[in-house]
Amino acid sequence: LSRGANSFVYKVKDIKNNKIHALKVIDKLEKDSKTICPRKLKSIKQEIEIHKRLEHPNIVKLVQHFEDDQNFYII
């Protein structure tokens, strides 16, 4: 669906209930190296915490989030 500086957004389908969601994949690693940026981690975790608390008809609801060694995933 879109691309940012350190992330991609994909259209995904939940096969259990046929619902369509947006999946944001955020790279934890620095562009030119394979190290994790502490500032980036803090910013991503803040984004997730803020998004968890938001409830508004014009804002997409956070469904789930998880991470692996290289990426954060926000549904």
mmJSON file of the N, C-alpha and C atoms, coordinates in Angstrom:
{"data_MODEL":{"atom_site":{
"group_PDB":["ATOM","ATOM","ATOM","ATOM","ATOM","ATOM","ATOM","ATOM","ATOM","ATOM","ATOM","ATOM","ATOM","ATOM","ATOM","ATOM","ATOM","ATOM","ATOM","ATOM","ATOM","ATOM","ATOM","ATOM","ATOM","ATOM","ATOM","ATOM","ATOM","ATOM","ATOM","ATOM","ATOM","ATOM","ATOM","ATOM","ATOM","ATOM","ATOM","ATOM","ATOM","ATOM","ATOM","ATOM","ATOM","ATOM","ATOM","ATOM","ATOM","ATOM","ATOM","ATOM","ATOM","ATOM","ATOM","ATOM","ATOM","ATOM","ATOM","ATOM","ATOM","ATOM","ATOM","ATOM","ATOM","ATOM","ATOM","ATOM","ATOM","ATOM","ATOM","ATOM","ATOM","ATOM","ATOM","ATOM","ATOM","ATOM","ATOM","ATOM","ATOM","ATOM","ATOM","ATOM","ATOM","ATOM","ATOM","ATOM","ATOM","ATOM","ATOM","ATOM","ATOM","ATOM","ATOM","ATOM","ATOM","ATOM","ATOM","ATOM","ATOM","ATOM","ATOM","ATOM","ATOM","ATOM","ATOM","ATOM","ATOM","ATOM","ATOM","ATOM","ATOM","ATOM","ATOM","ATOM","ATOM","ATOM","ATOM","ATOM","ATOM","ATOM","ATOM","ATOM","ATOM","ATOM","ATOM","ATOM","ATOM","ATOM","ATOM","ATOM","ATOM","ATOM","ATOM","ATOM","ATOM","ATOM","ATOM","ATOM","ATOM","ATOM","ATOM","ATOM","ATOM","ATOM","ATOM","ATOM","ATOM","ATOM","ATOM","ATOM","ATOM","ATOM","ATOM","ATOM","ATOM","ATOM","ATOM","ATOM","ATOM","ATOM","ATOM","ATOM","ATOM","ATOM","ATOM","ATOM","ATOM","ATOM","ATOM","ATOM","ATOM","ATOM","ATOM","ATOM","ATOM","ATOM","ATOM","ATOM","ATOM","ATOM","ATOM","ATOM","ATOM","ATOM","ATOM","ATOM","ATOM","ATOM","ATOM","ATOM","ATOM","ATOM","ATOM","ATOM","ATOM","ATOM","ATOM","ATOM","ATOM","ATOM","ATOM","ATOM","ATOM","ATOM","ATOM","ATOM","ATOM","ATOM","ATOM","ATOM","ATOM","ATOM","ATOM","ATOM","ATOM","ATOM","ATOM","ATOM","ATOM","ATOM","ATOM","ATOM","ATOM"],
"id":[1,2,3,4,5,6,7,8,9,10,11,12,13,14,15,16,17,18,19,20,21,22,23,24,25,26,27,28,29,30,31,32,33,34,35,36,37,38,39,40,41,42,43,44,45,46,47,48,49,50,51,52,53,54,55,56,57,58,59,60,61,62,63,64,65,66,67,68,69,70,71,72,73,74,75,76,77,78,79,80,81,82,83,84,85,86,87,88,89,90,91,92,93,94,95,96,97,98,99,100,101,102,103,104,105,106,107,108,109,110,111,112,113,114,115,116,117,118,119,120,121,122,123,124,125,126,127,128,129,130,131,132,133,134,135,136,137,138,139,140,141,142,143,144,145,146,147,148,149,150,151,152,153,154,155,156,157,158,159,160,161,162,163,164,165,166,167,168,169,170,171,172,173,174,175,176,177,178,179,180,181,182,183,184,185,186,187,188,189,190,191,192,193,194,195,196,197,198,199,200,201,202,203,204,205,206,207,208,209,210,211,212,213,214,215,216,217,218,219,220,221,222,223,224,225],
"type_symbol":["N","C","C","N","C","C","N","C","C","N","C","C","N","C","C","N","C","C","N","C","C","N","C","C","N","C","C","N","C","C","N","C","C","N","C","C","N","C","C","N","C","C","N","C","C","N","C","C","N","C","C","N","C","C","N","C","C","N","C","C","N","C","C","N","C","C","N","C","C","N","C","C","N","C","C","N","C","C","N","C","C","N","C","C","N","C","C","N","C","C","N","C","C","N","C","C","N","C","C","N","C","C","N","C","C","N","C","C","N","C","C","N","C","C","N","C","C","N","C","C","N","C","C","N","C","C","N","C","C","N","C","C","N","C","C","N","C","C","N","C","C","N","C","C","N","C","C","N","C","C","N","C","C","N","C","C","N","C","C","N","C","C","N","C","C","N","C","C","N","C","C","N","C","C","N","C","C","N","C","C","N","C","C","N","C","C","N","C","C","N","C","C","N","C","C","N","C","C","N","C","C","N","C","C","N","C","C","N","C","C","N","C","C","N","C","C","N","C","C","N","C","C","N","C","C"],
"label_atom_id":["N","CA","C","N","CA","C","N","CA","C","N","CA","C","N","CA","C","N","CA","C","N","CA","C","N","CA","C","N","CA","C","N","CA","C","N","CA","C","N","CA","C","N","CA","C","N","CA","C","N","CA","C","N","CA","C","N","CA","C","N","CA","C","N","CA","C","N","CA","C","N","CA","C","N","CA","C","N","CA","C","N","CA","C","N","CA","C","N","CA","C","N","CA","C","N","CA","C","N","CA","C","N","CA","C","N","CA","C","N","CA","C","N","CA","C","N","CA","C","N","CA","C","N","CA","C","N","CA","C","N","CA","C","N","CA","C","N","CA","C","N","CA","C","N","CA","C","N","CA","C","N","CA","C","N","CA","C","N","CA","C","N","CA","C","N","CA","C","N","CA","C","N","CA","C","N","CA","C","N","CA","C","N","CA","C","N","CA","C","N","CA","C","N","CA","C","N","CA","C","N","CA","C","N","CA","C","N","CA","C","N","CA","C","N","CA","C","N","CA","C","N","CA","C","N","CA","C","N","CA","C","N","CA","C","N","CA","C","N","CA","C","N","CA","C","N","CA","C","N","CA","C","N","CA","C","N","CA","C","N","CA","C"],
"label_alt_id":[null,null,null,null,null,null,null,null,null,null,null,null,null,null,null,null,null,null,null,null,null,null,null,null,null,null,null,null,null,null,null,null,null,null,null,null,null,null,null,null,null,null,null,null,null,null,null,null,null,null,null,null,null,null,null,null,null,null,null,null,null,null,null,null,null,null,null,null,null,null,null,null,null,null,null,null,null,null,null,null,null,null,null,null,null,null,null,null,null,null,null,null,null,null,null,null,null,null,null,null,null,null,null,null,null,null,null,null,null,null,null,null,null,null,null,null,null,null,null,null,null,null,null,null,null,null,null,null,null,null,null,null,null,null,null,null,null,null,null,null,null,null,null,null,null,null,null,null,null,null,null,null,null,null,null,null,null,null,null,null,null,null,null,null,null,null,null,null,null,null,null,null,null,null,null,null,null,null,null,null,null,null,null,null,null,null,null,null,null,null,null,null,null,null,null,null,null,null,null,null,null,null,null,null,null,null,null,null,null,null,null,null,null,null,null,null,null,null,null,null,null,null,null,null,null],
"label_comp_id":["LEU","LEU","LEU","SER","SER","SER","ARG","ARG","ARG","GLY","GLY","GLY","ALA","ALA","ALA","ASN","ASN","ASN","SER","SER","SER","PHE","PHE","PHE","VAL","VAL","VAL","TYR","TYR","TYR","LYS","LYS","LYS","VAL","VAL","VAL","LYS","LYS","LYS","ASP","ASP","ASP","ILE","ILE","ILE","LYS","LYS","LYS","ASN","ASN","ASN","ASN","ASN","ASN","LYS","LYS","LYS","ILE","ILE","ILE","HIS","HIS","HIS","ALA","ALA","ALA","LEU","LEU","LEU","LYS","LYS","LYS","VAL","VAL","VAL","ILE","ILE","ILE","ASP","ASP","ASP","LYS","LYS","LYS","LEU","LEU","LEU","GLU","GLU","GLU","LYS","LYS","LYS","ASP","ASP","ASP","SER","SER","SER","LYS","LYS","LYS","THR","THR","THR","ILE","ILE","ILE","CYS","CYS","CYS","PRO","PRO","PRO","ARG","ARG","ARG","LYS","LYS","LYS","LEU","LEU","LEU","LYS","LYS","LYS","SER","SER","SER","ILE","ILE","ILE","LYS","LYS","LYS","GLN","GLN","GLN","GLU","GLU","GLU","ILE","ILE","ILE","GLU","GLU","GLU","ILE","ILE","ILE","HIS","HIS","HIS","LYS","LYS","LYS","ARG","ARG","ARG","LEU","LEU","LEU","GLU","GLU","GLU","HIS","HIS","HIS","PRO","PRO","PRO","ASN","ASN","ASN","ILE","ILE","ILE","VAL","VAL","VAL","LYS","LYS","LYS","LEU","LEU","LEU","VAL","VAL","VAL","GLN","GLN","GLN","HIS","HIS","HIS","PHE","PHE","PHE","GLU","GLU","GLU","ASP","ASP","ASP","ASP","ASP","ASP","GLN","GLN","GLN","ASN","ASN","ASN","PHE","PHE","PHE","TYR","TYR","TYR","ILE","ILE","ILE","ILE","ILE","ILE"],
"label_asym_id":["A","A","A","A","A","A","A","A","A","A","A","A","A","A","A","A","A","A","A","A","A","A","A","A","A","A","A","A","A","A","A","A","A","A","A","A","A","A","A","A","A","A","A","A","A","A","A","A","A","A","A","A","A","A","A","A","A","A","A","A","A","A","A","A","A","A","A","A","A","A","A","A","A","A","A","A","A","A","A","A","A","A","A","A","A","A","A","A","A","A","A","A","A","A","A","A","A","A","A","A","A","A","A","A","A","A","A","A","A","A","A","A","A","A","A","A","A","A","A","A","A","A","A","A","A","A","A","A","A","A","A","A","A","A","A","A","A","A","A","A","A","A","A","A","A","A","A","A","A","A","A","A","A","A","A","A","A","A","A","A","A","A","A","A","A","A","A","A","A","A","A","A","A","A","A","A","A","A","A","A","A","A","A","A","A","A","A","A","A","A","A","A","A","A","A","A","A","A","A","A","A","A","A","A","A","A","A","A","A","A","A","A","A","A","A","A","A","A","A","A","A","A","A","A","A"],
"label_entity_id":["1","1","1","1","1","1","1","1","1","1","1","1","1","1","1","1","1","1","1","1","1","1","1","1","1","1","1","1","1","1","1","1","1","1","1","1","1","1","1","1","1","1","1","1","1","1","1","1","1","1","1","1","1","1","1","1","1","1","1","1","1","1","1","1","1","1","1","1","1","1","1","1","1","1","1","1","1","1","1","1","1","1","1","1","1","1","1","1","1","1","1","1","1","1","1","1","1","1","1","1","1","1","1","1","1","1","1","1","1","1","1","1","1","1","1","1","1","1","1","1","1","1","1","1","1","1","1","1","1","1","1","1","1","1","1","1","1","1","1","1","1","1","1","1","1","1","1","1","1","1","1","1","1","1","1","1","1","1","1","1","1","1","1","1","1","1","1","1","1","1","1","1","1","1","1","1","1","1","1","1","1","1","1","1","1","1","1","1","1","1","1","1","1","1","1","1","1","1","1","1","1","1","1","1","1","1","1","1","1","1","1","1","1","1","1","1","1","1","1","1","1","1","1","1","1"],
"label_seq_id":[1,1,1,2,2,2,3,3,3,4,4,4,5,5,5,6,6,6,7,7,7,8,8,8,9,9,9,10,10,10,11,11,11,12,12,12,13,13,13,14,14,14,15,15,15,16,16,16,17,17,17,18,18,18,19,19,19,20,20,20,21,21,21,22,22,22,23,23,23,24,24,24,25,25,25,26,26,26,27,27,27,28,28,28,29,29,29,30,30,30,31,31,31,32,32,32,33,33,33,34,34,34,35,35,35,36,36,36,37,37,37,38,38,38,39,39,39,40,40,40,41,41,41,42,42,42,43,43,43,44,44,44,45,45,45,46,46,46,47,47,47,48,48,48,49,49,49,50,50,50,51,51,51,52,52,52,53,53,53,54,54,54,55,55,55,56,56,56,57,57,57,58,58,58,59,59,59,60,60,60,61,61,61,62,62,62,63,63,63,64,64,64,65,65,65,66,66,66,67,67,67,68,68,68,69,69,69,70,70,70,71,71,71,72,72,72,73,73,73,74,74,74,75,75,75],
"pdbx_PDB_ins_code":[null,null,null,null,null,null,null,null,null,null,null,null,null,null,null,null,null,null,null,null,null,null,null,null,null,null,null,null,null,null,null,null,null,null,null,null,null,null,null,null,null,null,null,null,null,null,null,null,null,null,null,null,null,null,null,null,null,null,null,null,null,null,null,null,null,null,null,null,null,null,null,null,null,null,null,null,null,null,null,null,null,null,null,null,null,null,null,null,null,null,null,null,null,null,null,null,null,null,null,null,null,null,null,null,null,null,null,null,null,null,null,null,null,null,null,null,null,null,null,null,null,null,null,null,null,null,null,null,null,null,null,null,null,null,null,null,null,null,null,null,null,null,null,null,null,null,null,null,null,null,null,null,null,null,null,null,null,null,null,null,null,null,null,null,null,null,null,null,null,null,null,null,null,null,null,null,null,null,null,null,null,null,null,null,null,null,null,null,null,null,null,null,null,null,null,null,null,null,null,null,null,null,null,null,null,null,null,null,null,null,null,null,null,null,null,null,null,null,null,null,null,null,null,null,null],
"Cartn_x":[0.809,0.0,0.858,1.913,2.793,4.155,5.056,6.421,6.906,7.589,8.173,9.683,10.345,11.806,12.3,11.647,12.083,10.961,9.894,8.762,8.042,7.286,6.401,5.027,3.974,2.62,2.008,1.497,0.916,-0.558,-1.331,-2.725,-2.709,-3.281,-3.285,-4.707,-4.939,-6.261,-6.139,-6.977,-7.046,-7.847,-7.207,-7.886,-8.931,-8.884,-9.872,-11.229,-11.232,-12.513,-12.696,-11.784,-11.846,-11.763,-11.273,-11.139,-9.847,-9.92,-8.758,-8.122,-6.793,-6.049,-4.853,-4.293,-3.015,-1.935,-0.842,0.304,1.472,1.937,3.09,4.311,5.326,6.568,7.65,8.209,9.205,10.547,11.547,12.896,13.562,14.094,14.794,16.232,16.793,18.216,18.498,19.679,20.139,20.281,20.088,20.15,21.494,22.585,23.904,24.66,24.049,24.723,23.695,24.138,23.238,23.091,23.145,22.977,21.608,21.105,19.8,20.0,19.185,19.252,18.364,18.948,18.136,17.071,17.376,16.387,15.197,15.482,14.418,13.53,14.145,13.371,12.443,12.965,12.151,10.976,11.233,10.2,9.106,9.496,8.53,7.68,8.317,7.574,6.607,7.009,6.113,4.908,5.163,4.081,3.067,3.545,2.659,1.843,2.483,1.775,0.7,1.004,0.027,-1.137,-0.807,-1.837,-2.771,-2.251,-3.077,-4.2,-3.899,-4.851,-5.867,-5.61,-6.488,-7.766,-8.869,-10.155,-10.91,-10.944,-11.605,-12.076,-13.248,-13.752,-12.893,-12.064,-11.229,-9.79,-9.513,-8.166,-8.255,-7.399,-7.378,-7.001,-7.734,-7.496,-6.314,-5.497,-4.393,-4.986,-4.712,-5.249,-4.259,-2.998,-1.957,-0.599,0.387,1.762,2.696,3.804,4.816,6.12,7.189,8.499,9.351,10.366,11.401,12.744,13.819,15.151,15.363,14.688,14.938,13.812,12.573,11.422,10.405,9.642,8.415,7.274,6.181,5.009,3.804,3.073,1.898,0.718,-0.324,-1.524,-2.623],
"Cartn_y":[-1.195,0.0,1.267,1.248,2.423,2.055,3.04,2.839,4.109,3.959,5.098,4.946,5.778,5.737,4.389,3.869,2.605,1.591,1.765,0.855,0.631,-0.448,-0.787,-1.087,-0.772,-1.097,-2.006,-3.149,-4.141,-4.338,-4.713,-5.105,-6.611,-7.024,-8.443,-8.884,-10.183,-10.731,-11.775,-11.643,-12.614,-13.803,-14.944,-16.098,-16.714,-16.395,-16.945,-16.272,-14.942,-14.228,-13.394,-13.516,-12.817,-11.289,-10.768,-9.32,-8.841,-7.656,-7.031,-6.069,-6.101,-5.235,-4.631,-3.607,-3.057,-3.586,-4.035,-4.527,-3.59,-2.927,-2.043,-2.807,-2.919,-3.603,-2.538,-2.406,-1.367,-2.024,-1.637,-2.165,-1.613,-2.494,-2.083,-1.64,-2.108,-1.918,-0.597,-0.071,1.128,0.807,1.811,1.595,1.04,1.666,1.31,0.301,-0.151,-1.149,-2.163,-3.135,-4.167,-4.056,-2.822,-2.599,-1.989,-2.259,-1.735,-0.355,0.584,1.959,2.11,2.437,2.598,3.689,4.789,5.863,5.37,4.578,4.051,3.102,2.264,1.347,2.106,3.145,3.949,4.586,5.128,5.782,4.801,3.619,2.613,2.15,1.912,1.475,2.561,3.818,4.93,4.953,4.782,4.76,3.679,2.495,1.387,1.702,2.229,2.545,3.61,4.625,5.678,5.099,4.311,3.754,2.808,2.098,1.195,1.954,3.179,3.96,4.735,4.872,5.674,4.937,5.625,5.103,6.262,6.259,7.328,6.748,7.148,6.569,6.88,7.916,8.282,7.774,6.985,6.438,4.918,4.306,2.854,2.246,1.213,0.566,-0.391,-0.381,-1.327,-2.687,-3.691,-5.03,-5.878,-5.851,-6.686,-6.096,-6.403,-6.04,-7.12,-7.302,-8.274,-7.883,-8.566,-8.243,-9.496,-9.395,-10.414,-9.696,-10.34,-9.739,-8.515,-8.453,-7.383,-6.381,-6.754,-5.901,-5.849,-4.757,-4.642,-4.822,-5.435,-5.648,-5.07,-4.177,-3.577,-3.831,-4.468,-4.771,-3.825],
"Cartn_z":[0.0,0.0,0.0,0.844,0.868,1.419,1.333,1.781,2.453,3.584,4.273,4.31,5.09,5.181,5.703,6.729,7.34,7.458,6.691,6.832,5.509,5.496,4.384,4.971,4.227,4.658,3.599,4.068,3.186,3.519,2.531,2.732,2.991,4.129,4.492,4.83,4.745,5.033,6.138,7.153,8.237,7.714,7.584,6.981,7.907,9.21,10.144,10.001,9.741,9.685,8.412,7.464,6.176,6.285,7.399,7.549,6.894,6.302,5.676,6.685,6.779,7.694,6.957,7.549,7.084,8.011,7.447,8.214,7.965,9.02,8.917,9.412,8.569,8.912,9.025,10.233,10.502,10.767,9.993,10.115,11.376,12.221,13.442,13.163,12.067,11.805,11.103,11.338,10.642,9.157,8.312,6.857,6.391,6.817,6.293,7.147,8.229,9.062,9.525,10.211,10.721,12.234,12.751,14.177,14.454,15.631,16.036,16.652,16.219,16.697,17.938,19.1,20.322,20.198,19.509,19.319,18.515,17.502,16.657,17.468,18.299,19.127,20.063,20.687,21.608,20.868,19.7,18.907,18.481,18.059,17.619,18.798,19.926,21.113,21.577,21.466,21.798,20.861,19.571,18.585,18.918,19.278,19.612,20.859,21.892,23.139,22.922,22.148,21.86,21.066,20.056,19.183,19.945,20.951,21.764,22.468,22.899,23.69,22.846,21.555,20.714,20.349,20.486,20.02,19.393,18.068,17.326,16.0,15.522,14.263,13.041,13.097,11.951,12.065,13.093,13.293,13.268,12.479,12.356,13.709,14.12,15.413,15.335,16.375,16.488,16.845,16.029,16.245,17.026,16.588,17.17,16.82,17.616,17.282,17.807,17.108,17.52,16.859,17.214,16.66,16.535,15.676,15.591,15.688,15.34,15.484,14.595,13.459,12.494,12.334,12.664,12.385,13.516,13.502,14.274,13.287,13.729,12.895,13.635,12.975,13.575,12.646,13.185,12.395,12.838],
"occupancy":[1.0,1.0,1.0,1.0,1.0,1.0,1.0,1.0,1.0,1.0,1.0,1.0,1.0,1.0,1.0,1.0,1.0,1.0,1.0,1.0,1.0,1.0,1.0,1.0,1.0,1.0,1.0,1.0,1.0,1.0,1.0,1.0,1.0,1.0,1.0,1.0,1.0,1.0,1.0,1.0,1.0,1.0,1.0,1.0,1.0,1.0,1.0,1.0,1.0,1.0,1.0,1.0,1.0,1.0,1.0,1.0,1.0,1.0,1.0,1.0,1.0,1.0,1.0,1.0,1.0,1.0,1.0,1.0,1.0,1.0,1.0,1.0,1.0,1.0,1.0,1.0,1.0,1.0,1.0,1.0,1.0,1.0,1.0,1.0,1.0,1.0,1.0,1.0,1.0,1.0,1.0,1.0,1.0,1.0,1.0,1.0,1.0,1.0,1.0,1.0,1.0,1.0,1.0,1.0,1.0,1.0,1.0,1.0,1.0,1.0,1.0,1.0,1.0,1.0,1.0,1.0,1.0,1.0,1.0,1.0,1.0,1.0,1.0,1.0,1.0,1.0,1.0,1.0,1.0,1.0,1.0,1.0,1.0,1.0,1.0,1.0,1.0,1.0,1.0,1.0,1.0,1.0,1.0,1.0,1.0,1.0,1.0,1.0,1.0,1.0,1.0,1.0,1.0,1.0,1.0,1.0,1.0,1.0,1.0,1.0,1.0,1.0,1.0,1.0,1.0,1.0,1.0,1.0,1.0,1.0,1.0,1.0,1.0,1.0,1.0,1.0,1.0,1.0,1.0,1.0,1.0,1.0,1.0,1.0,1.0,1.0,1.0,1.0,1.0,1.0,1.0,1.0,1.0,1.0,1.0,1.0,1.0,1.0,1.0,1.0,1.0,1.0,1.0,1.0,1.0,1.0,1.0,1.0,1.0,1.0,1.0,1.0,1.0,1.0,1.0,1.0,1.0,1.0,1.0,1.0,1.0,1.0,1.0,1.0,1.0],
"B_iso_or_equiv":[0.0,0.0,0.0,0.0,0.0,0.0,0.0,0.0,0.0,0.0,0.0,0.0,0.0,0.0,0.0,0.0,0.0,0.0,0.0,0.0,0.0,0.0,0.0,0.0,0.0,0.0,0.0,0.0,0.0,0.0,0.0,0.0,0.0,0.0,0.0,0.0,0.0,0.0,0.0,0.0,0.0,0.0,0.0,0.0,0.0,0.0,0.0,0.0,0.0,0.0,0.0,0.0,0.0,0.0,0.0,0.0,0.0,0.0,0.0,0.0,0.0,0.0,0.0,0.0,0.0,0.0,0.0,0.0,0.0,0.0,0.0,0.0,0.0,0.0,0.0,0.0,0.0,0.0,0.0,0.0,0.0,0.0,0.0,0.0,0.0,0.0,0.0,0.0,0.0,0.0,0.0,0.0,0.0,0.0,0.0,0.0,0.0,0.0,0.0,0.0,0.0,0.0,0.0,0.0,0.0,0.0,0.0,0.0,0.0,0.0,0.0,0.0,0.0,0.0,0.0,0.0,0.0,0.0,0.0,0.0,0.0,0.0,0.0,0.0,0.0,0.0,0.0,0.0,0.0,0.0,0.0,0.0,0.0,0.0,0.0,0.0,0.0,0.0,0.0,0.0,0.0,0.0,0.0,0.0,0.0,0.0,0.0,0.0,0.0,0.0,0.0,0.0,0.0,0.0,0.0,0.0,0.0,0.0,0.0,0.0,0.0,0.0,0.0,0.0,0.0,0.0,0.0,0.0,0.0,0.0,0.0,0.0,0.0,0.0,0.0,0.0,0.0,0.0,0.0,0.0,0.0,0.0,0.0,0.0,0.0,0.0,0.0,0.0,0.0,0.0,0.0,0.0,0.0,0.0,0.0,0.0,0.0,0.0,0.0,0.0,0.0,0.0,0.0,0.0,0.0,0.0,0.0,0.0,0.0,0.0,0.0,0.0,0.0,0.0,0.0,0.0,0.0,0.0,0.0,0.0,0.0,0.0,0.0,0.0,0.0],
"pdbx_formal_charge":[null,null,null,null,null,null,null,null,null,null,null,null,null,null,null,null,null,null,null,null,null,null,null,null,null,null,null,null,null,null,null,null,null,null,null,null,null,null,null,null,null,null,null,null,null,null,null,null,null,null,null,null,null,null,null,null,null,null,null,null,null,null,null,null,null,null,null,null,null,null,null,null,null,null,null,null,null,null,null,null,null,null,null,null,null,null,null,null,null,null,null,null,null,null,null,null,null,null,null,null,null,null,null,null,null,null,null,null,null,null,null,null,null,null,null,null,null,null,null,null,null,null,null,null,null,null,null,null,null,null,null,null,null,null,null,null,null,null,null,null,null,null,null,null,null,null,null,null,null,null,null,null,null,null,null,null,null,null,null,null,null,null,null,null,null,null,null,null,null,null,null,null,null,null,null,null,null,null,null,null,null,null,null,null,null,null,null,null,null,null,null,null,null,null,null,null,null,null,null,null,null,null,null,null,null,null,null,null,null,null,null,null,null,null,null,null,null,null,null,null,null,null,null,null,null],
"auth_seq_id":[1,1,1,2,2,2,3,3,3,4,4,4,5,5,5,6,6,6,7,7,7,8,8,8,9,9,9,10,10,10,11,11,11,12,12,12,13,13,13,14,14,14,15,15,15,16,16,16,17,17,17,18,18,18,19,19,19,20,20,20,21,21,21,22,22,22,23,23,23,24,24,24,25,25,25,26,26,26,27,27,27,28,28,28,29,29,29,30,30,30,31,31,31,32,32,32,33,33,33,34,34,34,35,35,35,36,36,36,37,37,37,38,38,38,39,39,39,40,40,40,41,41,41,42,42,42,43,43,43,44,44,44,45,45,45,46,46,46,47,47,47,48,48,48,49,49,49,50,50,50,51,51,51,52,52,52,53,53,53,54,54,54,55,55,55,56,56,56,57,57,57,58,58,58,59,59,59,60,60,60,61,61,61,62,62,62,63,63,63,64,64,64,65,65,65,66,66,66,67,67,67,68,68,68,69,69,69,70,70,70,71,71,71,72,72,72,73,73,73,74,74,74,75,75,75],
"auth_comp_id":["LEU","LEU","LEU","SER","SER","SER","ARG","ARG","ARG","GLY","GLY","GLY","ALA","ALA","ALA","ASN","ASN","ASN","SER","SER","SER","PHE","PHE","PHE","VAL","VAL","VAL","TYR","TYR","TYR","LYS","LYS","LYS","VAL","VAL","VAL","LYS","LYS","LYS","ASP","ASP","ASP","ILE","ILE","ILE","LYS","LYS","LYS","ASN","ASN","ASN","ASN","ASN","ASN","LYS","LYS","LYS","ILE","ILE","ILE","HIS","HIS","HIS","ALA","ALA","ALA","LEU","LEU","LEU","LYS","LYS","LYS","VAL","VAL","VAL","ILE","ILE","ILE","ASP","ASP","ASP","LYS","LYS","LYS","LEU","LEU","LEU","GLU","GLU","GLU","LYS","LYS","LYS","ASP","ASP","ASP","SER","SER","SER","LYS","LYS","LYS","THR","THR","THR","ILE","ILE","ILE","CYS","CYS","CYS","PRO","PRO","PRO","ARG","ARG","ARG","LYS","LYS","LYS","LEU","LEU","LEU","LYS","LYS","LYS","SER","SER","SER","ILE","ILE","ILE","LYS","LYS","LYS","GLN","GLN","GLN","GLU","GLU","GLU","ILE","ILE","ILE","GLU","GLU","GLU","ILE","ILE","ILE","HIS","HIS","HIS","LYS","LYS","LYS","ARG","ARG","ARG","LEU","LEU","LEU","GLU","GLU","GLU","HIS","HIS","HIS","PRO","PRO","PRO","ASN","ASN","ASN","ILE","ILE","ILE","VAL","VAL","VAL","LYS","LYS","LYS","LEU","LEU","LEU","VAL","VAL","VAL","GLN","GLN","GLN","HIS","HIS","HIS","PHE","PHE","PHE","GLU","GLU","GLU","ASP","ASP","ASP","ASP","ASP","ASP","GLN","GLN","GLN","ASN","ASN","ASN","PHE","PHE","PHE","TYR","TYR","TYR","ILE","ILE","ILE","ILE","ILE","ILE"],
"auth_asym_id":["A","A","A","A","A","A","A","A","A","A","A","A","A","A","A","A","A","A","A","A","A","A","A","A","A","A","A","A","A","A","A","A","A","A","A","A","A","A","A","A","A","A","A","A","A","A","A","A","A","A","A","A","A","A","A","A","A","A","A","A","A","A","A","A","A","A","A","A","A","A","A","A","A","A","A","A","A","A","A","A","A","A","A","A","A","A","A","A","A","A","A","A","A","A","A","A","A","A","A","A","A","A","A","A","A","A","A","A","A","A","A","A","A","A","A","A","A","A","A","A","A","A","A","A","A","A","A","A","A","A","A","A","A","A","A","A","A","A","A","A","A","A","A","A","A","A","A","A","A","A","A","A","A","A","A","A","A","A","A","A","A","A","A","A","A","A","A","A","A","A","A","A","A","A","A","A","A","A","A","A","A","A","A","A","A","A","A","A","A","A","A","A","A","A","A","A","A","A","A","A","A","A","A","A","A","A","A","A","A","A","A","A","A","A","A","A","A","A","A","A","A","A","A","A","A"],
"auth_atom_id":["N","CA","C","N","CA","C","N","CA","C","N","CA","C","N","CA","C","N","CA","C","N","CA","C","N","CA","C","N","CA","C","N","CA","C","N","CA","C","N","CA","C","N","CA","C","N","CA","C","N","CA","C","N","CA","C","N","CA","C","N","CA","C","N","CA","C","N","CA","C","N","CA","C","N","CA","C","N","CA","C","N","CA","C","N","CA","C","N","CA","C","N","CA","C","N","CA","C","N","CA","C","N","CA","C","N","CA","C","N","CA","C","N","CA","C","N","CA","C","N","CA","C","N","CA","C","N","CA","C","N","CA","C","N","CA","C","N","CA","C","N","CA","C","N","CA","C","N","CA","C","N","CA","C","N","CA","C","N","CA","C","N","CA","C","N","CA","C","N","CA","C","N","CA","C","N","CA","C","N","CA","C","N","CA","C","N","CA","C","N","CA","C","N","CA","C","N","CA","C","N","CA","C","N","CA","C","N","CA","C","N","CA","C","N","CA","C","N","CA","C","N","CA","C","N","CA","C","N","CA","C","N","CA","C","N","CA","C","N","CA","C","N","CA","C","N","CA","C","N","CA","C","N","CA","C","N","CA","C","N","CA","C"],
"pdbx_PDB_model_num":[1,1,1,1,1,1,1,1,1,1,1,1,1,1,1,1,1,1,1,1,1,1,1,1,1,1,1,1,1,1,1,1,1,1,1,1,1,1,1,1,1,1,1,1,1,1,1,1,1,1,1,1,1,1,1,1,1,1,1,1,1,1,1,1,1,1,1,1,1,1,1,1,1,1,1,1,1,1,1,1,1,1,1,1,1,1,1,1,1,1,1,1,1,1,1,1,1,1,1,1,1,1,1,1,1,1,1,1,1,1,1,1,1,1,1,1,1,1,1,1,1,1,1,1,1,1,1,1,1,1,1,1,1,1,1,1,1,1,1,1,1,1,1,1,1,1,1,1,1,1,1,1,1,1,1,1,1,1,1,1,1,1,1,1,1,1,1,1,1,1,1,1,1,1,1,1,1,1,1,1,1,1,1,1,1,1,1,1,1,1,1,1,1,1,1,1,1,1,1,1,1,1,1,1,1,1,1,1,1,1,1,1,1,1,1,1,1,1,1,1,1,1,1,1,1]
}}}
